[in-house]
Amino acid sequence: MDITIQLPDNFQETTIDELLEKDWLVPRKVRHFLRTRKNVMVNGQAVRFHLPVKAGDTLSLHFEQEDYPTPNIHIGDPSLLTILFEDEHLIIVNKPIGMKTHPNEPEERDTLLNQLAGYLTPKGQFPYVVHRLDRETSGCIVFAKNPFVLPIVGQMLEQKKIYRRYQAIVSGKIERPSWTINKSIGRHRHDRRKYVVDPKKGKHAVTHVEKVSYDQQNNQTAVFCTLDTGRTHQIRVHLSNEGFPIVGDPLYGRTSAKRLMLHAYELHLLHPFTKEEIIVQSLPGLW
């Protein structure tokens, strides 16, 4: 695997060693092989790792097969994909309703990861899961296209540097224009499919809610939700616990609908290498 990156104009000078370890999160073993095999070039020249690199420099990295083994993913149908953004390192797609993000069993072939494998494998690339959406949720989801960028984007997600905005339609009338739900979430004691607000044993979870409109005829409120954390079923559990279950939710709701009315509408991030702002929307959304 070969990676070529031109350092952006706002790059702060640092050594190659620090760049690989602290910014690009290359594992120690892989950094050792890059050094001993002289597999890092700066502006076309092999250099020592203690030397500095600066804005405008071009780094070329060559990884051997044993550095990052090729994943074994069943090939799916790439015609099912709707691509919202793509470059050498990242791909953002629209996840359809009813499709799992990734397989839970080795024989599964109809998940979004499988469809991406069908699209990327002919190009000599493979998809890597950064985050997930529930099967019933549609919308924007980002995947890494190589194992080199995967931990960088994963850290961005943990550090809240990837902005995710969801549309939801809930049962009931929400009066206040906005509020923050800061309640820990854990597994349901008796139903392993479900999660609950659990102040004692749950994991920290924060959801910001913004009211958009109220449908008096159906007694439903449209809201935007943004996340500080990414717990399983987080928005669904938080809204249901507040007394406003999402319409069409088979686990936490009380009303039926053709689908779960939850959609990952918008996603923002700064590209980890170019530092360009990427903003994608999955249209038309719920309204």
Secondary structure, 3 states (H helix, E strand, C coil): CEEEEECCCCCCCEEHHHHHHHHCCCCHHHHHHHHHCCCEEECCEECCCCCEECCCCEEEEECCCCCCCCCCCCCCCHHHCCEEEECCCEEEEEECCCCCCCCCCCCCCCCHHHHHHHHHHHHCCCCEECCCCCCCCEEEEEEECCCCCHHHHHHHHHCCCEEEEEEEEEECCCCCCEEEEECCEEECCCCCCCEEECCCCCECCEEEEEEEEEECCCCEEEEEEEECCCCCCHHHHHHHHCCCCECCCCCCCCCCCCCCCEEEEEEEEECCCCCCEEEEECCCCCC
